[in-house]
Amino acid sequence: MRFVPTKTVEQQSCLMLHRARHLFIRQQTAVINSIRAYLAEFGIVAPVGRRGVEQLLEVVADTADRRLPEVARACLAALGSQLRALKAQILEFDRRIIAWHRSSVTSKRLDAIPGVGPALATVLVASVADAKVFRSGRDFSAWVGLVPKQHSSGGKDKLGSISKQGDRYLRSLFTAGALAVIRYAKIHGTGHRPWLTGLLARRPTKVAAIALANKLARMAWAMMARNERYKEPAALTA
């Protein structure tokens, strides 16, 4: 049985900051989808992305545009105000996360890992009070939910999909970081990462991203448990 060490008030506050930010991001997505859906009912559409939403809000603000009835315009204007308030609050949370990151020595060390930015580094430090409660990097990765399920018998190892147990938010950040590393490698070349090159040659991008996320989680555990700094693999320093 693994017992969870008590978190400090600073760690708990940082986790609350991440959870509140994540909630506002979900609300922002819901508001954007509502604006797009309501305007589409009047035949008004825009490209996907931030600029597309801004174009739609410009239509709402233009009282000379007669495609929108006054009642509909008032409702959409209220949604636009809500969207701007959410964006401002998310930006403020981002600033607070960066400030917390800069105040933590461990978080700054973890930031050196490719694919691990301030958001993932801070939530790692806040979530894991003592990395040594995990016996190995694989145990930590299993806690996050990034290891494959095993269906082995008769001396044959059969690995299935990842368990998806544990911390969903941490898992999503590790996966996003791995995808960022893969996108960078595809643009700038993967010659300096032979392990990733071979993996991408054998597996689809999403499968490779999960494998890379697993690897990043193990590296993060090793650095936290042993109080070490990130060391570039030999293939990268050559």
N, C-alpha and C positions, 0 to 999 in steps of 0.2 A: 504494500500500500504506500502511495506517495502522498506525503502531507504537504500542503501549500504553505510556504512561509508567509508571515504577515507582511503586507506591503506598508511602506512608509506613507505618510500623508501626501508627500510630494509625488510618489508613484501613483497613488490613487487619484490625485488631482489631474495628473497627466492623462490617465486613462479616461477620466470624465471628459477632458478636453477633446480627446479623439472621438469618443462616443457621441458627444454633442455635435461635433463637426460632421461626423458621418450621418447623423440624423438630418442635419440641415441640408446635406448634399442630396439625400433621398427626397427631401421635401422640394428642393430646387428642381430635381428631375421631374417630379410629379407636376409642379407648376408649369414647367416648360412644355410638357406633354399636353397639359390642359389647354394652354394658349394655342398650340399648334392644332389641336383637335377642334376647338371652338371656331377658329378662323377657317379651318378647312371646310366646315359646314357652310360657310358663305363663299366657298370657292377661292379663298385666299391662302396660298401656300408659299413656302420659302425653302431654300436649300437647307440641308442638315448642317448643324454646327452653330457656333456662337453668333456668327454674322447673320445667319438666317433668322434667329430669334430677334435680333436687333431690327432687322428689316420688318418683321411682323409688328413689333412695338411701334415702329415709325408709322405704320399704317394706322394703328390704334390712336396714336397721338394726332394724326392729321384729320381735323374735323371737316375738312373739305372733301374727304373721301366718302362718297355716299354709299359705298358698298356695305357699310356697317350701320345698323339701326342704333339709335342713341342708347337704348337699354343695354344692348350687347357691348357697345363701346365702353360704357361705364363699368360693366363687369370685367372686361379685359384690361381696362386701365387699373382696376384694383389688383388684378393678378400681376400686372407689370410692376406695380409698387411693391407687392409682396416679393417678387423675384429680385428686385434691386436690393431690398432689405436682407434677403437671404444671402445674396452675393457679398454684401458688405460684411455680414457676420462671419461668413466662411473665411473671407480675407483676414479678418481680425483673429480668428482662430489659427490661421496659418502663421501669422506673425507671432502669436504666443507659442506655437509649437517650435518655431525656429529659435525663439528666445530660450525655451526650455532645453532644446538641443545644445545650444551654445554653452549652457551652464553645466552640462553633464559631460564628464571626461569619458565615460564609457560610451555614451551616445556618439560622441565625436570620433572615437576609435572605430565603431561599427560603421560609420558613414563612409569609411575608406573601402568597404567591400563593394565591388561592382554590383549595381542593382539595388543597393541599400541606401536610400536617401534619409533625410532628417525625419520624415514621417515614420518610416519603418524602424529606424534606429531608436527613436524616442519611445515608440510603443513596445519595442523589445525590452528596453531598460525598465519601463513601467510595469510590464506584464510579468517579467521573470525576476522575482526578488532575489533568488539565489540559483544560479545556473548549475551548481554542483548537486542539486537534488536529482538531476538527470544523470544516469550512469554513463551515457555516451551521447554523441551527436544524433545517432539514430533514434534514441529514446526521445530526445527533444523534438526531432522531426516528426515522430509518430504522435507526440502530444499536440503538435500543430495540425496534424492530419495530412502530411505530405508523403507518407510511405505507402507503397502498394499493399493491397491485401494478398495474403499467401494462401494458395490452394494446392498444397504439396502432398504427394503420396507416392509410395513405391520408389523413393529415392529421386523423384523428379520434382524440380522446383517450378511451380506455376504461379506467376504473379499476375494479379488482377489490377483493377483501377485503385486509385488512392482511397483511403478510408474516409476522408473528409470529416474525421472526428476532431474534436479540439476547438481551437480558436478560429472561427471563420474569418474574422477581420485580419488577424495576422496572416492567415493562409492567402487571403486575397492580395495583401501587400507583397508577400514573397512572390506570388505568381506574377503580379504586375511588374515587379522589379526584374524578374527573369525574362519576361517578354521585352522589356526595355533593353536588356543586354543583348538579346537575340536580334532585335531590330538594328541596334548599333553594329553588331557583328556582320549582319547582312549588307549594310551600307559600306562599312569600312573594311570588310574582309574578315574571315575567321582563321586565317593562317596562324595567328599567334595564340589561338585557343584550339589545339588539336582535339581535345575531348569533346568540345562543343561542335566542332566541324564534323567529327564522326557521327555524333548523335543526330545532327540535323540531316545527315545523309541517309540515316536508317529510319528515322521516325518523323512524323508530322510535327509542325512547329509547336502546336499546343502540347503534345506529349513531351517534346523536348523541353518546353518551358516548365512543366511540372518537375521533370528530372533535375533541371537546373535550380529550381526553387528549393528542392530537397537538398541539393548541394550547398546552396547559400545558407539554408537554415543550420546545417551542420557546421559550416564555417563560423557563423555567428555564435553558436553555442561554444565552440572551442575558444573563441576570443573572449567570451564572457567568463567561462569557467576557469581559464588559465591566465586571465588578465594579460592577454597578448595583443600585439598590434597586427594588422593585416600584412601578410607577406605575399608578394606577387609570386605565382607559380614560376618554376624554372623556365617554362616555355615562353613566358611573357618577358622575363628579364634578359633572355638571351639576345 
